[in-house]
Amino acid sequence: MCPERSDIYGLTIKQKKFADEYIISGNATEARIKAGYSKKTARSVGSENLTKPDIKTYIEERMAEIESQKIADQKEVMEYLTSVMRGKETQEQLITIGLGEGMTRAETFDVEVSAKERIRAAELIGKRYGMWTDKQDVNIELPVFIDDVPEED
């Protein structure tokens, strides 16, 4: 690997900077300029960079990684709902405090989630596991019709 190559993707330091800036802005020209390339060629070369396989692969993999970090998976959602249901989560609440002579001030406090929220979390968990459905398992035998009636001549 060449010393100017920065990583496993085989990108130069400038190419990696371009790709990182492109991920942030979504604008190839702007990313190219911020990566230290000439403003004169930024537009044409920026578009060209997006077609290079190494850069394209790096951008796609980084975007997938970022996306997976931003979106909660099923396990994370269920863990959060369980912690709400068990009263381990708090929420900020604004409380007005009387100071006398018609004066008040507002302060925020962390309070336990309400019973309503805890019940809602339990309902969502129950729905996930099919606990609240009124399904009945019914086995029905369908009649079999046999055409054994004699025909008249």
C-alpha positions in Angstrom: 0.0 0.0 0.0 1.3 3.5 -0.9 2.2 5.8 2.0 -0.3 8.4 0.8 -3.1 5.8 1.0 -5.1 6.3 4.2 -7.1 3.2 4.8 -8.3 -0.3 3.8 -10.4 1.2 1.0 -7.2 2.3 -0.8 -8.3 5.9 -0.7 -5.8 8.8 -0.6 -6.2 11.2 2.4 -7.9 13.8 0.1 -10.3 11.2 -1.4 -11.3 10.1 2.1 -11.8 13.7 3.2 -13.9 14.2 0.0 -16.0 11.2 0.8 -16.5 12.2 4.5 -17.5 15.7 3.5 -19.8 14.4 0.8 -21.5 12.2 3.5 -22.1 15.3 5.6 -23.3 17.7 2.9 -24.5 15.5 0.0 -22.8 18.0 -2.4 -19.9 16.7 -4.4 -18.6 20.2 -5.4 -18.7 21.5 -1.9 -17.1 18.3 -0.5 -14.3 18.5 -3.1 -13.5 22.1 -2.1 -13.5 21.3 1.6 -11.2 18.3 0.9 -8.6 20.7 -0.5 -9.0 20.3 -4.2 -9.0 23.2 -6.6 -12.2 25.3 -6.8 -11.8 25.5 -10.6 -12.2 21.7 -11.1 -14.3 21.0 -8.0 -17.5 20.5 -9.9 -16.4 18.2 -12.7 -13.9 16.2 -10.6 -16.4 16.0 -7.7 -18.9 14.2 -9.9 -16.1 12.0 -11.2 -15.1 11.0 -7.7 -18.5 9.6 -7.0 -18.1 7.1 -9.8 -14.8 5.7 -8.6 -15.4 2.2 -7.1 -13.2 2.7 -4.0 -14.8 6.0 -3.1 -18.3 4.8 -3.9 -17.8 1.7 -1.7 -16.4 3.7 1.2 -19.4 6.1 1.0 -22.0 3.3 0.8 -20.5 1.4 3.7 -20.2 4.5 5.9 -23.8 5.6 5.1 -25.0 2.1 6.0 -23.0 2.2 9.3 -24.4 5.7 10.1 -27.9 4.6 9.3 -27.7 1.5 11.5 -26.5 3.7 14.4 -29.4 6.1 14.0 -32.2 3.6 13.7 -33.2 1.5 16.7 -33.4 -2.2 16.1 -36.1 -4.5 17.6 -34.0 -5.4 20.6 -33.3 -1.8 21.5 -37.0 -0.9 21.2 -38.0 -3.8 23.4 -35.4 -3.0 26.0 -36.6 0.6 26.1 -40.2 -0.3 26.4 -39.3 -2.8 29.2 -37.4 -0.1 31.1 -40.4 2.3 30.8 -42.8 -0.4 31.9 -40.6 -1.2 34.9 -40.4 2.5 35.9 -36.7 2.9 35.2 -37.1 5.8 32.8 -37.7 9.4 33.8 -39.0 12.4 31.9 -38.4 16.1 32.3 -41.3 18.0 33.8 -41.7 21.8 34.2 -43.0 22.8 37.6 -44.0 26.3 38.6 -42.8 27.4 42.1 -44.6 30.2 43.9 -42.2 32.8 45.3 -44.8 34.9 47.1 -46.2 38.3 46.2 -47.6 36.9 42.9 -44.1 35.9 41.7 -43.3 32.5 40.3 -40.4 30.7 38.7 -40.3 27.5 36.6 -37.9 24.7 37.2 -37.5 21.4 35.5 -37.3 18.2 37.4 -36.8 14.6 36.3 -39.8 12.5 37.4 -40.7 8.9 36.8 -42.9 8.2 33.8 -46.6 8.1 34.6 -48.6 5.0 35.2 -50.3 5.7 31.9 -47.0 5.6 30.0 -46.0 2.4 31.8 -49.2 0.7 30.9 -48.9 1.8 27.3 -45.3 0.3 27.2 -46.7 -2.9 28.6 -49.5 -2.9 26.0 -46.9 -2.5 23.2 -44.8 -5.3 24.5 -47.9 -7.5 24.8 -48.8 -6.7 21.2 -45.4 -7.8 20.1 -45.8 -11.1 21.7 -49.4 -11.6 20.7 -50.7 -11.5 24.2 -53.8 -9.4 23.5 -55.3 -11.1 20.4 -58.6 -12.9 20.6 -57.7 -15.5 18.0 -59.1 -18.9 18.4 -57.6 -22.0 16.9 -60.5 -23.7 15.2 -60.1 -26.9 13.2 -63.0 -27.5 10.8 -63.4 -30.6 8.7 -64.9 -29.7 5.4 -67.5 -32.1 4.0 -66.5 -34.1 1.0 -69.1 -34.4 -1.7 -69.2 -37.6 -3.7 -71.0 -37.7 -6.9 -72.6 -41.2 -6.4 -76.2 -40.5 -7.4 -77.1 -42.9 -10.2 -78.0 -41.4 -13.5 -81.4 -42.1 -15.0 -81.5 -43.6 -18.5 
